[in-house]
C-alpha cells in the first residue's frame, strides 16, 4: 500500500519530507471523508424527508465513534507506534465510507457506518502526534504539525519509509535528541499528574471551545449557505471549500510566525497563547458580523465567514502544538484526552444546532451564538 519510495524521484528525498508528505495526504482523505456528508445531507434530507433535528443527529453520529476512539488511539499509538495505528485507521474509515451510499436509506445502517468512520478517523490525530513527537524537535513542530494537519494519508509501508526506530527527521544539534526526549520504556501513564495540571485543563477547555465552532460550522455551513443565502447545491458545495483553502495560506503564515518568535527567544507558552487568541477572536468577530442584519450580499457574508474560519487555523500553531511542548513522550495520550473532550461538541453541538434551528428558525441563534460564546470564553 502506498508510494514506492525507491522510485528515482523519491529515492533521495529527505525522510522528514516523506513524513510530512504521507501524513499530510492521509489527512486530506481523512477530512474529505469527515465532511462529505455535510454536503450530501442537503439532498438526502429532501429525498428522505428529514427535518433539521434528524439531519443533525445523522451528522453527529460520526462524532460518537470519534469520541470513543480518542483515548484508545492515543494508547495504541504509544504502544504500537503512530505508523501502524494510522495505517489501520485509514483502512477502517475508507471501508466505512464506502458503505455510506449503500446504507443511505436504512437509518441504523447509515448511523453505524458513520460511527465506524469516526472510529477510524479518531485514532489518526494521536498517531500523527506520536510521529511528530518522536521525530521532530521543538523548533520544527509548529511547521510540521500545521502542514500535516492541513493535508494528510499514506503510503506508509513501502521500501524504506520511516519507522519508529529511525533517527530524528528534523536535524538537531544534539544527535541524542530523540533518546533524551522520547524514552523507549513507556512505563505507566501519569494520569494523576495530567488531571492535576492546570495546563492540561486549559488545553481541554480550549479544545472543547474550538471544536464547538469548528464542528458545527463543518456540519452546518453548507446548509446555511443553501437555505439562508439561497445558493444552489453546487454553489453551496464550492463556497464551503473556501475556508479550508484559505486556511492553507493562513496556516503557512501562522507556522512561520510562531517558529520565528520561538527562534528569537519568545517563550513558547506566550507564542502558543498569542496564536490561540487569534484563532478564537477572529472567527467570533466574523460570526458576529454575519449574524447581524447588515443587508450584506451573500458573497460578502461568505467572504467574512471564510476569513474568520481560516484565521482559526492559528490554533495549529497554538493549542495543537502544546501537547508536544508539554510532554513529547506522552503527546499522543494528551491529544487523546483533549480530543475526547473536543469530540463532545460534535455529538452535542451538531445535533443541538439542528434542534435549535427547528425551534427558532434562526441561524444566528442556532449556529453562530453558541460558537461565539465558546470562542470568547475559551480565549
Buried (B, 14 or more C-beta within 10 A) or exposed (E): EBBEBEEEEBEEEEBBEBBBBBBBBBBBBBBEBBBBBBBBBBEBBEEBEBEBBBBBBBBBBBBBBBBBBBBBBBBBBBEBBBBBBBBBBBEBBBEBBEBBEEBBEEBEBBBBBBBBBBBBBBBBBBBBBBBBBBBBBBBBBBBBBBBBBBBBBBBBEBEEBBEBEBBBBBEBEEEEBBEEBBEEEEEEBBEEEBEEBEEBEBBBBBBBBBBBBBBBBBBBBBBBBBBBBEBEBEBBBBBBEBBBEBBBEBBBBBBBBBBEBBEEEEEBEEBBBBBBBBBBBBBBBBBBBBBEEEEBEBEEBBBBBBBBBBBBBBBBBBBBBBBBBBBBBBBBBBBBBBBBBBBBBBBBBBBBBBBBBBEEEBBBBBBBBBBBBBBBEBB
